[in-house]
Amino acid sequence: MGEGLLARMRRGLERTGQHLRDRLGVAGGRMRLDEASWEALEAALLEADVGVRTTELALRDVRERARRHAAGAPGAGGAPEVWALLRAALIERLGPPARLASNPTGTTAVLVVGVNGAGKTTTAAKLAFRFKAEGGYPILACADTFRAAAAEQLAAWARRLGVDCVCHAPGGDPAAVAFDALKAAAARGAGAVIVDTAGRLHTRQNLMEELGKVARVMGRALPGAPHEVLLVLDATTGQNGLQQARQFRDAAGVTGVALVKLDGTARGGVALAIREELGIPVKLAGVGEGLDDLLDFDPAAFVDALIGAAGGAEGGEA
């Protein structure tokens, strides 16, 4: 994990780190290990959107490890040790780095889903940029047929990136767009198809069922597709993001999360809750508006950005 990535993560989570320092009253990296301090730490993690269950499990582990550490080294167990233990516990809960799935024998199909305003279209464009930068030939597909401007927006991105875009007339069948894009990819030898879908409320059952249809039709056009169902999640959403992830998982089989808008305003701890409670890994982190600001998610860098500054820890490999 490079220093550049950690620095960008820290910028994205700057406000959360500052809040943790303020909430705990950390001075010089020290913290008294009394019950009030544990309660303050719990409250700070909850306010960072880590989630009730994940916070409870992580702090239970940390307290047990801190007790064992203190028993083996009288006089130890101060804040630096606690922060190191907390860092390790949170990294463990995020699991090892998870990368986007790929199709080693042909076109990789990515289905991009999420609620209105989450940043799906921009994320789809950034994915196309990544695939092209890696030497592939991606195709963008506009399966958002509800908005007349959706196709124009995605087509504009395609022109900027120098890639093809498959669109249908407004009001058409989103599944048909995905099907045609995959057939076009086969004909043109494209390495990836990125299907951008309409934003939808996760509580609208009929719209969620439509996503399932898109995924099934993609599988008929290309066996094994979609290889990745990527939920684009606005990191400022907070714990509502956990419910979004649950509903999209049930409807479309979400395989990974792109946590975006980590731009200095987000809390971001919902990544831990999603991984702990749903088993869905965060695979990408959006830390800015540039095309190259969609990064592979690094659990250690994320946790260091989230709590490292508060504990005086320097980033590094887990």
N, C-alpha and C positions, 0 to 999 in steps of 0.2 A: 504494500500500500504506500503510494508516494506521498511526499509532503504536500504536493499540489492538491491532491484529493482531500486530505485532511483539512487544509486551509480553507478550501471551498465549502466543505461540510461545516466547519466552524463558523464561517460567515453566515451560512444559511440558518444555523441554530444559535446565533449570537444572543438573541433575546431570551431563549430558553436557558442558556448557560448563565446569563446574568440574573435571571429570575431565581435559579437554584441558589446562586451565591447570596442573593438578597434574602431569600426565604429562610435559608439556614443560618444566616449571619456568620458565614465562614470568614475567619480572620487568620491570615497566615497559614491557611491549610489545616487549621486545627478545629476540632469539634468535640465537645464533651459527649461522652457516650452514656448519657443518662436517658431516661424514658422520654423526656421532652425532646431530646435530639432525634430519637428514633421516630417520634410522632411528626416532627418537623420534616424529616426526610421523606416519610410516607406521604405527607401532604404535598410536598414539592413534586414528587414523582407523579402523583395523581393529577396535579395541575399541569404537568407536562404531557398529559394524555397517555401515560403509560398504561393506565387501566387498573381497575381494582384487583382482579385476579393476578395479573402479572406482578403488580406491586407487592401484593401479599406474599406470593411465592418467592420473589426475588429477595425481599427483606427477611423472610424466614431463613432462607439459605445464608444470607449475609450474617445475620445474628448468630446462627449456629457456628459458622466458620470463625466469626470474631471471638466467640466464647472459647472455641478450641485453641485459637491462636493466642489469646490472652492467658489461657491455662498453661500453655507451653512456654510462654515468654512473659513472665510477670512484668508489669509496667508497660507492656505494649498494648495495642488495640486502640490507638488514637485514630484521628481522622484519616491520615494518609493510608493506614492499613484498611480502614473501612471503605474508603473510596476505591482502593485496588480490588477489594473483594466485591464491591458493588459492580464495578466495571466488568469483572470476570463473569458475574452472575447474569448481567444483562446481555453480554456478548453470547454466552451460552444459549440464552433464550432466543436470540435471533438466528442461531444456527450458523453453519458455514456459509460463505458467499454462494449465492445461487445465480446462475447466468441464464440468459435467454435460451430457450430451447431452439434447436435447429434440426433441419432435415438433411442428413448427410448424403442422401441419394437424389436430392432434387430441390424443388422450390420449398422454402420455408414460409409457412403461412402464419401470420400474426393477426389475431382479432383483437381490436382495441375497443374497450368498453368503459363506461363510467356515466356519472350523472351529468346534468347540464352544467356547463361552466367549469368543469374539472380541468380542462386543458387537453382533451383527447386529440383534437386536430393538430395542435402544435406538437404534441408528443409523437403522433404518427409521422409528421414531417421530420422530426429529429431522428426517429428510427430509420427513415429512409436515408437520411444523411449518414447515419452510422453504417448502414449496409453498403452504401455507395463508397464511403471512405475506406471500407474494408475490401474493396475490389469487386463487390457484387453489383448486380443490376436489379434494383427494386422497382416494384410497381405499387402505386398508391391506388386504393379503391374507395370511392365515396359511397358507403352504404347508408349514409344519412340522406334519405330521400324525402324527409319531412320539410326541411328548410330549403328554399330555392337558392339561398346564398351559400349553402354548404358545399355544393359542387364547385362553385366559383372560388371559394376559399381554398379548397384542397387543390384545385387545378392551378391556382396561383402559386402555391407551394411547390407543386410538381414542376412548373416552368422555372421557378427559381433554382430548384435542385437539379434540373436537367433530367428528370425521370418521367415515365409515362403515368397517366392517370386514367382510370376507368370510371366513368360516371354514367348514370341513366337520368332520364327525365324526372323532375320532381313528382312525387307521389307513386313512384315505382316500387317494386318489391326489393327490399334491401338484400335478401338472400340471392336474388338473381344477379345483383351487382357483384357480390362476392364470387358467385359461380363463374361469371364471365371473366372476372379478373384472374382467377386461377387458370382458366382455359387459355387466356391471353398469355399468361406467364409460361405455360407449357409450350405455346407456339413460338414465343420470343426468347425462350431460354433464360427467363428471369430467375434470379436467385432467391427473391423474396417477394411476397405480396403482403402489404399492410392494409388491412381493412378497417377503415374508420367508420364507426357507427354513430347513430344519433344519440345525443344525451337523453337520458330518461331517468325519471324518478324510480328509485329502487323499490318503491311501494306500489308501483303500477304493474299489476300482475300480467296484463295482456301484453304490455311492452316488453316485460322481462321474458315472456314466453317467445316473443319474436326473436330475441337474441339466441335462444336455444335453436330455433329454426335455422338461423343464419349459420350457426356452428355445424348443424347436421348437414346442410347443403354443401358447405365447404368440404366436409368429409366425403361426400359423394363425388365432388369434382376432383378431389385429390385425396386418396387414402391416407389416413393419419392426420389430416388437417382438421382444425387448426392446431399447429404444433405449439402455439403459445396463445393463451387467452389472457391478455394484459389489462388489468384494471388500473385505470389512471385515477389516482386519488389525490385530491387537494389536501396538502398537509395541514392547512389551517382548519380543516373540517372538524378535527377533534375526534371524540369518541363516536360520533355519528358515522365516522369512517368504518368502524368495526361492523356496524349494521349494514352499511353499503357492501362491504366485502362479503358478508355472509349471504346476502341476497343475490349478488352477482355470481358468487360461487355456485349457489344452488341452481341458478337459471342457465348459466353459460359455462360452468366448469372452469372458473378462473384458476390459472396456474401460477400467476405472479402479479406483483403490484409494482407500478411506477409511482413512487411518492414524489409529487412535484410541488412547486412553489415553496421550496425550502430556501427562501430568499430573505431571511431576516425577520419575518413576521410569524413564522410557523412554530408550533410546539413540537410536532413530529413524533412524540412518543407513541402514537397510535400504531406505528410500525411494530412495536413490541407486542401490543395487544393482539394484532392480527396474526402474528406468527405464533404466539402462545396459544390463542384460543381456536384458531381456524387452521393452523398449519400451513398457511400460505406465505411463502417467502417474498420479501421485497427484493426485486431484482434490479431496479433502476431508481436513481435519485435525480430529480430535476432541481438544480441549484442556481438557475439563472435563465435568462431569455435567449441566450445564444444557441446556435445550432449544436455546438459542442458541449453544452451544459447539461446534457442528459448522460449521467455517469453510471457505471456499474456500481451497484450498492455494495458498500463494504461495511459489514457489521462493526468491526473494531473502530473504523473511522467515525461511524455514526455515533457509537457510544462515547467515544472520546469527545466528539463535538457536543454531545448532549450533557455529559457530566464531567468530562475531563478537566475543564477549566475550574469548575467549582472545587475539585479536589486537589488542584495543583498538579495533576498528572500530565505527563507529556504523552503524545500519541505514539503508537507503535503497533507492531504486529501482536495479535492476540496469541 
